[in-house]
Each structure stands twice: as structure tokens, then as C-alpha cells.
Amino acid sequence: MTDIAANLARIQARIAEATARANRPAGAVTLVAVSKTNPAEAVAAALAAGQAVFGENRVQEAAGKFPALRPDWPALRLHIIGGLQTNKVRDAVRLADVIESLDRPKLAIAIAEAMAKEGRRPDLLVQVNTGDEPQKAGVPRAEAEAFLRACREEWDLPVRGLMCIPPAAEDPRPHFLHLADLAARYALPMLSMGMSADFEAAIACGATHVRVGSAIFGARG
Ligand SMILES: *Cc1c(COP(=O)(O)O)cnc(C)c1O
């Protein structure tokens, strides 16, 4: 069985080292433990080891695991990090503390409507397809600024940051730096970038949130 507590300690130590190397203050980077495909018992083990922030990429899967844990773990925070269909938005707004995958006008409008109905306003991150990969979610790079302005001005959404998943086969750093520059120009405090393979590079480029799954919970089957 995967030793989740030991893996978490190792990742937290690497995050602390990378944060110090970048001359950034201790605690500047939050670990989002990506628990997708792992059972609620794995999440409970991570909670018991002190981990509070989790990422799930499917709303239905998150709905099956997290509501039951909340009463015992008031510090728990759930980030929805996967592509979101409009018919799942109401559940996502009800469940999540942060939705990281806002990437198109239709979704923005659906989220605004769901927020009004639910009386709940999770923080939102705009996902940018920094590599303009056709198969990948995210607003195209050239449209990101217009979309950010529309989120604020047309739909009054609580957009607090940006998220990206760089192309797998490329040096991720130019993508991370592009995202960091965009966040700075729009005064967005949250920057979710970096996964198991590249979170230290992301921290060097300014990530405030790193999304790490397999290095904590083991390889997904
Ligand atoms: C699965 C996933 C991760 C975590 O990936 P690992 O390589 O397992 O660390 C991060 N971000 C998103 C959007 C994911 O879907």
C-alpha cells in the first residue's frame, strides 16, 4: 500500500525547498493533493496526515467522496480541476471551494447562474491553454485577456487566478512564465501550475498552488 503520510511529508519538504530557493516566503505555495481515482479512505489518510486541500477532476466523483468528510474536517478545501460540463455546474458550485477550470463563455454564464441559485461563490481560476493544444481544455492563449475582462465586467464572477497544464513534451517554464505574467497584469493572486513532474519549476516561476497526484497517492491504475 502507498504510504500517503510519508509521500506528503516528502512533497511538502520539496515544496519548502523550492520556495526558499526562489526567495519566496515560507507558506507561499499551497499543495493541492489530487485524489482523483483514489478512494475516500486515501483522502481520509491524507487528512489525518495534515493535508487539507484536495483536487478532483470529476464532479460526480468528488460528490461521492467529500461531503461525508466535511463535518469531521472543517479545514478541508476542495478544488475542481477538470474540464467542466455545463450540466455539472450546479453540483460543482455546491461542492467546491475553488473551480480551476473556467475556460469558456457558456461555462461562465452557467456558473454565474448557479452561484445566484445556490447563494455560494467559490473562487474561480481561468484555465489557459498556454500551448494552444487542440485536444486540451482551456481558453486559447490569444483570447485569455478578453475572456478575463468579460468574466469581471459582464458576468461579475469571482475570478481569483489562473491555471494551466503545459504541453507534456515541452519545457514547461515558458508556459509557467506566460501565466505568471498574465496573472500579474490582471492583479490575480492565485496561480495554479505544476504537477508531480514539474512542480518545482512551477514554484520557481511563481506558482501559488501546485497540483500533485501520483507522487502522493501512487500511480493511477
Ligand atoms: C491528474 C491531474 C493532476 C495531477 O497529476 P499528477 O501527474 O498525478 O501529479 C494535476 N492537474 C490536473 C488538472 C489533473 O487532472
The ligand as an ORCA input file, in Angstrom:
! r2SCAN-3c Opt
* xyz 0 1
  C      -4.405     14.491    -12.539
  C      -4.146     15.944    -12.559
  C      -3.064     16.490    -11.849
  C      -2.076     15.653    -11.052
  O      -1.229     14.977    -11.922
  P      -0.017     14.077    -11.343
  O       0.877     13.952    -12.511
  O      -0.631     12.792    -10.900
  O       0.602     14.828    -10.234
  C      -2.898     17.862    -11.872
  N      -3.744     18.673    -12.556
  C      -4.788     18.184    -13.252
  C      -5.674     19.136    -13.974
  C      -5.025     16.813    -13.273
  O      -6.080     16.347    -13.964
*
